[in-house]
Amino acid sequence: MTEKQRRKRTFGEIERRKSQQAGAVASWRARYTGPDLKRHSRNFGDKMAAEAWLNAERLLIDRDLWTPPRERERRARLDAQRGITFAEWAERSIAGKQLRPSTRYRYEQTLRKRVLPDLGDIPLRDLSRLDITNWYTKMRAQLAAEARAAQRKGEGCGAAFSAYQVLSSVLNDAVDHELLDTSPARVKGALRYDAVHEPVVLTPEQMWRLHELMPDYLAALVPLAATTGLRHGELRALQRRHLHLDDPARAVVQVRGTAANNKASGRYNQIGEPKTKASRRDVAIPSFVVPILQDHLEKHAQPGDDGFVFVGRKGAVLHASVVESNWRSVRKQLGLDDLHIHDLRHTALTWAARSGATLAELMAIAGRKNPTIALRYQHIGDEERRHAIAEKVGAAFTDELAQRRARRTTDVEGAGGAVASGGQERPEGAGRTPPM
């Protein structure tokens, strides 16, 4: 750098930056040593802009307001981003998440219907805990009124939980992107939800009755679901190649996809990947179900390896609404108005637990990584086994009791014979049965 290129200043310096190809001045670099004893620089298109920047930096230092330029730029970007509304950020947040189509659809609909009308126009950085609390209180009251008007159970607890879950996810995402220091979504108990529906475990008799009452083209769905625990969408996504029935003793159903139930245009009943990685699994089929499935494949399934096992209209994916409408009719005939299709899955896992399945085996059957849900079923199995153990322990004592009673009878008969033969009576207390 020559003296002509460098201009001496009382604060900082400015340097010409030439293009190596053209040889002409391409930019000007201003730089200085800051209070942190580090060099700070910036390139400009003209000299006047470089001069103005150095003068502004010097003024900040003189007024004791200086912070490193890059830190100021970072804060300015964050302030600009924080100026966006909650609705704008929610749209960006959902777009950036890796979600299954059905989950994305649920998030979008929940935001549109339950969250954005009250919170969408508020700037993200101004959103407070009070705003969230007021919104949640209002939403709970509205959902409860809707539930009462429709004569539904639970006062909308599930919808409130879902809406708060989506809101919390969007705000946590803002914290991760450093747009907020902490999430204002801190309503106590809002993320705790106890399902209103009490799961029903079908008895074998009830399962067979459901099988008999369902239409022929859906009848095989009942024993298959009640013994393998496949989800509703997994059953509707089954293709012939997913069933291996050649050896009834080792029959298997492979879960390789799930049918969505999005009622949005163009996305209704898409076949997608299983719910989670753990949901991609092979489940054993009891041998008694094999002939039922074979008969169903022969009469109702589509031909070819890719043919659907349970077929909808015009050969499309079987709609969830078709299954639900038939299910409502059948459960009413059985007097089980509160029986959900998902209870078939609950039945399968409960009976597996009762049969002695371990936690790992229950997780494999259910297609879950998280053991929390599977533990519920294992506890059911544990309870059954505890009672079985108690009965075995009790059997030892009752056997001994029977033997003691037999000995008492023998002793009494012997004592009676001794008296009758002119002998002496037994001393008091002899042959007495211990207190029970």
C-alpha positions in Angstrom: 0.0 0.0 0.0 1.5 3.4 -1.1 1.2 6.7 0.6 -1.2 7.8 -2.2 -3.5 4.9 -1.4 -3.6 5.5 2.3 -5.0 8.7 3.7 -3.9 9.6 7.2 -6.7 10.5 9.6 -6.9 11.3 13.3 -9.2 8.3 13.6 -9.1 5.3 11.5 -8.0 5.0 7.9 -9.4 4.6 4.4 -7.9 2.5 1.7 -8.5 2.2 -2.0 -9.4 -1.3 -3.2 -8.5 -1.9 -6.9 -9.9 -4.6 -9.1 -7.1 -7.0 -10.2 -8.6 -7.4 -13.6 -9.5 -3.8 -14.6 -7.0 -2.0 -12.4 -9.6 0.7 -11.4 -10.8 1.5 -7.9 -13.5 -1.0 -7.0 -14.3 0.0 -3.4 -13.0 1.8 -0.4 -12.2 0.0 2.9 -12.6 1.9 6.1 -11.1 0.5 9.3 -10.1 1.4 12.8 -9.0 0.0 16.2 -11.9 -0.1 18.6 -12.0 0.2 22.4 -11.8 -3.6 22.5 -8.3 -3.2 20.8 -9.5 -5.2 17.8 -9.5 -4.0 14.2 -13.0 -3.3 12.6 -13.5 -2.7 8.9 -16.2 -2.3 6.3 -16.1 -1.9 2.5 -18.0 0.9 0.7 -18.6 1.8 -2.9 -17.4 5.4 -2.5 -15.0 7.3 -0.3 -17.7 9.6 1.2 -19.6 6.7 2.6 -16.4 5.3 4.2 -15.7 8.7 5.7 -19.2 8.9 7.1 -19.0 5.5 8.7 -15.7 6.3 10.5 -17.1 9.6 11.8 -20.2 7.8 13.1 -18.0 5.1 14.8 -15.9 7.8 16.4 -19.0 9.6 17.7 -20.3 6.4 19.3 -16.9 5.9 21.1 -16.9 9.5 22.3 -20.4 9.1 23.8 -19.5 5.8 25.3 -22.2 4.0 23.2 -20.0 1.9 21.1 -20.4 -1.8 20.6 -18.7 -3.9 18.0 -20.2 -3.2 14.5 -21.0 -6.9 13.8 -22.9 -7.2 17.1 -24.9 -4.1 16.3 -25.8 -5.5 12.9 -26.9 -8.8 14.4 -29.1 -6.9 16.9 -30.6 -4.8 14.1 -31.5 -7.9 12.1 -33.1 -9.5 15.1 -35.1 -6.3 15.9 -36.3 -6.2 12.3 -37.4 -9.8 12.5 -39.0 -9.3 15.9 -41.1 -6.6 14.3 -43.1 -9.2 12.3 -46.5 -10.2 13.6 -47.3 -13.5 15.2 -49.2 -14.5 12.1 -46.2 -13.8 9.8 -43.9 -15.8 12.1 -46.3 -18.7 12.5 -46.5 -19.1 8.7 -42.7 -19.1 8.4 -42.4 -21.5 11.4 -44.8 -24.1 10.0 -43.3 -23.9 6.6 -39.8 -24.6 8.0 -40.9 -27.6 10.1 -40.5 -31.2 8.8 -44.0 -32.4 9.3 -46.1 -35.2 7.9 -48.8 -33.8 5.5 -51.6 -34.7 8.0 -49.8 -33.0 10.9 -49.0 -29.9 8.7 -52.7 -29.7 7.7 -53.8 -29.9 11.4 -51.3 -27.2 12.4 -52.5 -24.9 9.6 -56.2 -25.4 10.4 -55.7 -25.0 14.1 -53.9 -21.7 13.7 -56.4 -20.4 11.2 -59.4 -21.3 13.3 -58.3 -21.1 16.9 -55.2 -19.0 17.3 -54.7 -16.3 14.6 -58.1 -14.5 15.0 -57.0 -13.3 18.5 -53.2 -13.3 18.3 -52.3 -13.0 14.7 -52.0 -9.2 14.4 -49.9 -8.7 17.6 -46.1 -8.1 16.9 -44.2 -11.2 17.9 -41.9 -9.3 20.3 -44.9 -7.7 22.0 -46.7 -10.9 22.7 -47.0 -11.3 26.5 -48.0 -14.0 29.0 -51.2 -12.1 29.7 -52.1 -12.1 26.0 -51.6 -15.9 25.9 -53.6 -16.4 29.1 -56.5 -14.2 27.9 -56.6 -16.1 24.6 -56.5 -19.5 26.3 -59.3 -18.6 28.7 -61.5 -17.2 25.9 -60.8 -20.3 23.7 -61.7 -22.7 26.5 -65.0 -21.0 27.2 -65.8 -20.9 23.4 -65.0 -24.6 23.0 -67.0 -25.6 26.0 -70.0 -23.7 24.7 -69.6 -25.5 21.3 -69.4 -28.9 23.0 -72.5 -28.3 25.0 -74.4 -27.1 22.0 -73.4 -30.3 20.1 -73.9 -32.5 23.2 -70.3 -33.7 23.1 -68.3 -34.9 26.1 -65.3 -33.2 27.4 -66.1 -29.5 26.8 -63.6 -29.3 24.0 -60.6 -30.2 26.1 -58.9 -32.1 23.2 -59.3 -29.1 20.8 -57.9 -26.7 23.5 -54.9 -29.0 24.1 -54.2 -29.2 20.3 -54.5 -25.4 19.8 -52.2 -24.7 22.8 -49.7 -27.3 21.6 -49.5 -25.7 18.2 -49.1 -22.2 19.7 -46.4 -23.4 22.0 -44.5 -25.1 19.2 -44.5 -21.9 17.1 -43.3 -19.8 20.0 -40.6 -22.3 21.0 -39.4 -22.1 17.4 -39.1 -18.3 17.8 -37.0 -18.8 20.9 -34.7 -21.2 19.0 -34.3 -18.6 16.3 -33.4 -15.9 18.9 -36.5 -13.8 18.1 -37.7 -14.2 21.7 -35.7 -14.6 24.9 -38.4 -16.9 26.4 -41.7 -18.2 25.3 -44.8 -16.4 26.7 -46.8 -19.6 26.5 -46.7 -20.6 30.1 -50.3 -21.4 31.0 -50.3 -23.9 33.8 -51.8 -27.2 32.9 -52.5 -26.3 29.3 -50.2 -29.1 28.0 -51.8 -31.8 30.3 -54.7 -33.6 28.7 -56.7 -36.6 29.9 -58.7 -38.1 27.1 -62.4 -38.1 27.7 -62.9 -41.4 26.0 -62.3 -44.4 28.2 -60.7 -47.1 26.0 -62.8 -50.2 25.6 -61.2 -53.7 25.6 -63.4 -56.0 23.5 -64.2 -59.5 24.7 -63.7 -62.3 22.2 -67.5 -62.6 21.9 -67.8 -58.8 21.1 -65.0 -59.0 18.5 -66.8 -61.9 16.6 -70.1 -60.1 16.7 -68.5 -57.0 15.2 -66.9 -59.2 12.5 -70.3 -60.7 11.7 -72.2 -57.4 11.6 -69.7 -55.4 9.4 -70.3 -55.4 5.6 -68.5 -58.3 3.9 -65.9 -56.1 2.3 -64.9 -54.7 5.7 -65.5 -57.7 8.0 -61.8 -58.9 7.8 -60.7 -55.5 9.1 -62.0 -56.3 12.6 -60.1 -59.4 13.6 -57.0 -58.1 11.8 -57.0 -54.9 13.8 -58.1 -56.5 17.1 -55.1 -59.0 17.0 -52.3 -56.9 15.4 -53.0 -53.4 16.7 -52.6 -51.7 13.3 -53.8 -48.1 13.2 -56.8 -47.1 11.1 -54.7 -45.4 8.5 -52.3 -48.3 8.4 -55.1 -50.8 7.7 -56.5 -48.7 4.8 -53.0 -48.4 3.3 -52.4 -52.2 3.2 -51.6 -53.8 -0.2 -51.4 -57.4 -1.1 -47.6 -57.5 -0.9 -47.8 -56.5 2.7 -49.6 -59.8 3.7 -47.6 -63.0 4.0 -50.0 -65.8 4.6 -48.4 -68.9 3.1 -47.6 -70.4 6.5 -50.5 -69.7 8.9 -48.2 -70.4 11.9 -45.8 -67.6 10.8 -48.2 -65.2 9.0 -47.1 -61.6 9.0 -48.5 -58.2 8.1 -46.0 -55.5 7.1 -46.7 -51.9 7.9 -45.1 -49.8 5.1 -47.4 -46.8 4.8 -50.5 -45.0 6.2 -53.5 -43.4 4.6 -53.9 -39.8 5.6 -57.3 -38.4 6.4 -56.9 -34.8 5.2 -60.1 -33.2 4.1 -58.3 -30.6 2.1 -58.6 -30.5 -1.7 -56.1 -32.8 -3.4 -54.8 -34.3 -0.1 -57.7 -36.5 1.0 -56.6 -40.0 1.8 -53.0 -39.8 0.5 -50.8 -42.8 1.1 -47.7 -41.6 2.9 -44.9 -42.9 5.0 -45.8 -44.5 8.4 -46.4 -42.2 11.3 -42.8 -42.6 12.7 -39.7 -44.7 11.9 -40.8 -47.1 14.6 -44.2 -47.5 12.9 -42.5 -49.3 10.0 -42.7 -52.8 11.3 -43.7 -56.4 10.8 -46.5 -57.8 13.0 -47.4 -61.4 13.5 -50.9 -62.5 12.6 -52.7 -65.2 14.7 -53.3 -68.3 12.6 -57.1 -68.1 13.0 -57.1 -64.8 11.1 -55.3 -66.2 8.1 -58.3 -68.0 6.4 -60.4 -64.9 7.0 -57.9 -62.8 5.2 -57.4 -65.3 2.4 -61.1 -65.3 1.8 -61.2 -61.5 1.8 -58.3 -61.3 -0.7 -60.1 -63.7 -3.0 -63.5 -61.9 -2.9 -62.8 -58.2 -2.2 -59.2 -57.1 -2.6 -57.7 -55.6 -5.8 -55.6 -57.9 -7.9 -51.8 -57.7 -8.1 -49.1 -57.1 -5.5 -49.9 -53.4 -5.3 -53.6 -53.9 -5.0 -55.3 -52.5 -1.9 -56.5 -55.1 0.6 -59.5 -52.8 1.6 -60.7 -51.0 -1.4 -62.6 -47.8 -1.7 -64.9 -46.6 -4.5 -63.6 -46.8 -8.0 -60.5 -48.7 -6.8 -59.2 -45.7 -4.7 -58.0 -45.7 -1.1 -60.8 -46.6 1.2 -62.1 -43.4 2.8 -62.0 -43.2 6.6 -65.5 -41.8 6.5 -66.8 -45.0 4.9 -65.4 -47.2 7.7 -66.6 -44.8 10.4 -70.2 -44.7 9.1 -70.4 -48.5 9.0 -68.7 -48.7 12.4 -71.3 -46.4 14.0 -74.1 -48.6 12.7 -72.5 -51.8 13.9 -71.6 -50.5 17.4 -75.1 -49.3 17.9 -76.5 -52.8 17.2 -74.2 -54.1 19.9 -75.2 -51.4 22.4 -71.6 -50.1 22.5 -72.2 -46.5 21.5 -68.9 -45.3 23.0 -66.8 -47.9 21.1 -64.2 -46.2 18.8 -62.4 -47.9 15.9 -59.1 -47.1 17.7 -60.4 -49.4 20.5 -59.5 -52.3 18.2 -55.8 -51.3 18.5 -56.3 -50.9 22.3 -57.8 -54.4 22.4 -54.9 -55.9 20.6 -52.3 -54.4 22.8 -54.2 -55.1 26.0 -54.6 -58.8 25.1 -50.9 -58.9 24.1 -50.0 -57.6 27.6 -52.3 -60.1 29.3 -50.6 -62.8 27.3 -47.2 -61.9 28.8 -45.7 -59.6 26.2 -42.7 -57.6 27.4 -42.4 -53.8 27.2 -40.0 -54.2 24.1 -42.5 -56.6 22.5 -45.4 -54.2 23.1 -43.5 -51.3 21.6 -42.7 -53.4 18.6 -46.3 -54.4 18.1 -47.6 -50.8 18.6 -44.8 -49.3 16.4 -43.7 -46.8 19.1 -40.2 -45.6 20.1 -41.4 -43.9 23.3 -42.3 -46.5 26.0 -44.7 -44.3 27.8 -47.9 -45.5 26.1 -46.6 -49.1 25.9 -46.1 -49.0 29.7 -49.8 -48.6 30.2 -50.5 -51.8 28.5 -47.6 -53.6 30.3 -49.1 -52.5 33.6 -52.4 -54.1 32.5 -50.4 -57.3 31.8 -48.5 -56.9 35.1 -51.8 -56.7 36.9 -53.1 -59.9 35.2 -49.8 -61.6 36.1 -49.9 -60.4 39.7 -53.4 -61.9 40.1 -52.1 -65.1 38.5 -49.2 -65.2 40.9 -51.4 -64.5 43.9 -53.7 -67.4 42.9 -50.7 -69.8 42.6 -49.5 -68.7 46.0 -53.0 -69.1 47.4 -53.2 -72.6 45.9 -50.3 -73.7 48.1 -52.1 -72.6 51.2 -55.5 -74.0 50.2 -53.9 -77.3 49.4 -52.4 -77.4 52.8 -55.7 -76.4 54.3 -57.4 -79.3 52.5 -54.9 -81.7 53.8 -55.3 -80.4 57.4 -59.1 -80.8 57.1 -58.6 -84.3 55.8 -56.4 -85.1 58.8 -59.0 -83.6 61.2 -61.7 -85.8 59.7 -59.5 -88.9 60.1 -58.7 -88.0 63.7 -62.3 -87.4 64.6 -63.4 -90.7 63.1 -60.5 -92.4 65.0 -61.5 -90.8 68.2 -65.1 -91.9 67.8 -64.0 -95.5 67.2 -61.9 -95.5 70.4 -64.9 -94.4 72.5 -67.2 -96.9 71.0 -64.8 -99.8 71.7 -64.8 -99.0 75.4 -61.7 -97.0 75.3 -61.1 -93.7 76.9 -62.0 -90.4 75.3 -59.2 -88.3 73.7 -57.9 -85.6 75.9 -59.5 -82.1 75.3 -57.8 -80.4 72.5 -56.6 -83.5 70.7 -57.2 -83.4 66.9 -58.5 -79.8 67.1 -58.2 -77.9 63.8 -56.2 -74.8 64.1 -58.2 -71.6 63.8 -58.8 -70.5 60.2 
